[in-house]
């Protein structure tokens, strides 16, 4: 973010940006149909570079641009959802977070093309600096190593029953992580992203986020207890925080939010756009695995993938489907320690040990 704040985003950066699409688009073929969802606050140069890269591969790219949504997890324009239903792949390139929890995107995933579920690649809040100099500059060797680490963490959590997360700032939370199908976490998080299904030759539901690099597990509903300390940035308020935020959690529910100005803004945001389930801990306990994401960018798209940082989410999840809410709100806890079953240390003070 430092280069953007100093020099802006000149259109000549298109030259360097094109290279950042080489890895995620490596399997794109002529005739593939992509729907790109974006809003009027996103840098136009990014979606122009994306459309140019897809066009050069012979793919058909359709851009759906609409006014920025009022809050994270708000549905895209209904007309954009209509376009997305015709696509082989949907790319979310918006400045507000989209995910499988929004009603419209749930419908796309369940009713779309391919093998019955349309992959949605999440690239929200992306900027030029992330793509060119940050986590989006990764290549094959980087991604393979992240998948190795993530797969190993998945194996440990698949066999585990409880997780405890702590941070120097004051986080100390425990939760039940049982109930996943056998081997589900290792398969999901060890999978190479942006792959085609060998049986159908369509893009499958393998990971599609960019920058790549996280492992997450969702607590069983009602089992999370303790405290989470959100350090220095989150989805709302955007940017670098000046005062941290503390969540007190009892039996899977946030019962208190405290701190300074940021805490006040979060409470007002939840009151304005959330519902009672938005305070439920159904979201992710996640650790970033991408060493090319720098610290203190104030940008969640990069920070949530940053090596050794945890993003912790409240509201609906992405795996279990047990919690349905209007919002999922995520923010960063730094230098996380994660321990499974009081025995297996996944990470200690931000250093991954598996």
N, C-alpha and C positions, 0 to 999 in steps of 0.2 A: 504493500500500500504506500510505501514511502516514495517510490518513483512516481506513482500516479499523483500523489499530493504535491510533488515538486514540479512535475513537468506536464501533467495532464495526460491525455490519451490520444496522441497524434495518429492520424489515419495511416501513416507509413508503417505503424506497428503490424499492419496486416502481413507484411513480409515475414516477420518472425512468428506470428500467430499461426499461420498455416501449418507449421511443423508440429504444433501441439495436438493436431487432430490425427496425425499419422497412426498412432497406436490405437486409440479407440475406434477409428474407422477402418482398421486394417482388413476386416472381413466384409466390408460393404461391397455389394455386387450391383451390376447394372440391373435396373428394374426395381430395386428395393424402394419402398415408400416410407418416407419419414415425415412426421408432423412435428414441427418445432413450435412450442408454445412459449411466448415471450410477452413482455409488457413494455409500456412506454418509458420506463426508467432504465431498462437494460441498455448497455452500450451497443448501438447498432452495428459497430464494426465486428463484434463477436458473432452475431448471427449471420452477418454477411460472409465472414470467413468460413463459418460452418456450412452455409449453403453452397459456397463455392467449392469447398472440399468434397461435399456429397455429389455435387454436379459433375465434378471431375471424375468421380467413380462411376458415373452413369446412373446414379440413383435419382429418384424424384423427391424433391424436398418442397414441402408446403409450409409457409410461415403463417401462424395465427398470432397477430399482435393486437393487444387490447390494453385498456388503461390498467395501471397497477391496482391490484386488489387491496382492499382496506386492511387486511391482516393476513398473517401466515395461515396456511391451510384453508384459505377460502378457495372455492371452486373457480376454475377458469371460466371465461365467457361460454355460455351454452353453444354458441356457434363454433368455438374452438374445440369443444368436446365432440361436436359432430364431425369436424375434420379429423380429429384424432382417431375416431372409430374406423376410419378408412385406412389407417396407416399400419405398416408392419412394425414400426417402432415409433414411440412418442418420446421426444426430448423436451424435458421441462427446463427452460432457460429463462426463469422469471426472477424478479428481485424479492418476491415473497415465496416462502417455502411451499412446495407442492409435495404430496406424498400419497401413499395408498390409503390414507385415512379420509381424504376428501370424498364426498359422495360421488362426484362426477368421475374421478379417477378410479374409484372402486368399480364403477360400472364399466369403464374402459378395460380394466384388467380382466373382468369376468366375462365380458361379452365380445371382446375384440377379436382380431384376426389371429394369424399364426396358429398355434395349437389350442386356441381357446382363451389364452391370456396374452394380452398385448404387453410386451416389455415397455416399461417407462424408465428412461435413463434420466437420472436426477443430476442436473447441472446448475441448480438455482444459485443465485448470488455470486456467480462466477464473474471474474474481471480479467483484464489483459495480463496483469502482473501474475496472477495465479497460473494462468495458462502458459505464459512464456518463461517465467523465472521460478515459479513455485511448484506446488505439487502436481500441476498439470503438465510439467515437462518430463515426467517419468517415461521410461521406455520399457521394453519387454523384461529385461533383467530385474529392474526395480519391482515390477508388478509380480513376477514369479516369486521373488523373495518375500514380498508382503503376503502373498497367498500361502506360502510355506508357514510363516509365523501364525497367520490367522487360522489355518487349518489345524495347527497344533493346539492353539487355544480352544478351538472348537471341540477337539477330542477330549480335552480335560473337562470342559463344561458339560459335554454330553454325558460323561461318566459321573459328574458331580451332583450334589444336592443343594448346596448353599454357596453364596458368594458374599464376600465382605469387601467393601471398597473404602479406603481412607485416603486423605490428602493432607499435606502440610497446613493448608488453610483451615482445616477443621472438619472435613467430611468424615463421617463414620457411619456406614449404612450396611445392613445385612438384608438378604432376601433369599427366598426359595427359588431355585432355577430349574426344578424338575418339571416334567410334563411335556417336553419336546419329543417328537418321534425319534427313534433310535438313529443316531448318527447325523441328525439334521444340521447341527451347528457346524460340524466339521465339513460336511458336504457344501453347505452354503458359503462359508467364509473361506474355504480353501479353493473355491472355484475361480478359474481365470475369467475375467470380465469380458464382455462384448463378444461372446462366442455364439456360433450358430449351432442349432440342434442338428446332430449328424443324421438323424432319421428324417427330418422334415426339410432340412437345409434352410430353415427360418431362424431368425434370432430367437433364442430361448429366453428363459427367465434368469439367466446367470446375472451376476451383478453388473450394473451399468452406471454407477456414479463416477463422476470425474471432478476433481482429482479422486483417484482411488485410494483406499487404505483405511479400513476400520474393521474391528471385530466388535459385535455387540451381542448381548444376551438380554432378554426381557424377564424381569421378575414375575413370578406367578402372582396374579392379582391378589391383593390383600395381605401380602407377606413382607413387604418392604418396611423396615423400621430403622430410624436413626436420623441422621442429619446430613444434608448435602450443602456444600459451600461452593457456590458459583463464583469463580474468581474475577474474571476480567472481560468477558464478552458473552453475548448470547444473541438469539434471534431478535429479541426485543428487550430493552431498547438497543438499536443497532449501534455498532461502533465500539470503541474501547471504553470500558466502564471505569469510573473513578472510585466507586465504592462497591465492595462485594455484596452478595446476596446470600442469605442463609435460609434453607428450607428445613422445617421440622416435619418429619414424616412418621405417621403412626398407622400401622396395619394397612399399608398401601395407599395412604391418603395424605396429602399435604395439609397440615393443620395450622401452620404459621409461616409467613414470609416476612423476613426482617432484614434491615440494612439501612441504606440511605436513600438518595434520590432514585437510584435504579430499582430498588425494591418497591418504592411507591409507584413507579411507572409500570412495573410488572403487575402489581395488584390492580391498578386501574385498567390495564390492558385485558387482564383476565375477566374483570367485571364487565367490560364493554363487549368482548367478543367470545368469551368462553361460556361454558355451562358447568354443571356440578361435576361432571366426569372429567373436566379439564384439569382438576386437581388430583386425579387418580394417578398413581404411579403404574402406568401400563406401558410407558415409553422405554427408551433404551438405556441400559448401562453399557457404555461403549468406550473403547480405547482406540485412539488413532495409531496407525502403523506406518505413516508416510513421512520419512525423514526429510523430504524436500519441502514440506510445509513449514514456513518460519513461524516463530512465536509473535504474539502481540500485533497481529494484523487488524484485529477488530472485525474480521470477516468470518462468519460461521462456516461458509463453504470450505475455507482453508483450515480454520482452527479445529473443526471436528475431525479432520483427517490427520492432524499433527501428531507425530510420534510421541507417545507417552501422555497425551492429554485425554481426559475423559469428557465426552459430552453426555449429559444426563437429561433425560426427557420426562416430562409429565404430560398426562393426557394419553391419547390412544397410541398403541404400539404399531409395529410393522410385521410381527410374526404371528402372535397368538390369536389376535382378533377378539380377545375377551373384553377389551375396553374400547368403547366407541364414544368419541367426544368431538366437540367442534374444533378444539385446538390441540395440537401437541406443541409444547414450548420447550426448547432446548437451550442449554448454556454450558459453558466450559468450566471444568474443575481441573486444575493443573497438577502435574506430577503425581499421578494416581498410583496407588498400591492396590492390587487386586489379588485376593486369595480365595481359592475354592476349597471348600470343606476343611477350612482351617489348616490346610496342609500343602496344597499346590499353589505356589506363588507365580501368577502369570506376569505380574509387573511389580516393581518396587521403586517408589519415588520417581516414577516416569521412565524407568528403564525396563524394557520387556525382557523377560528371563527365559522364555520357552523357545 
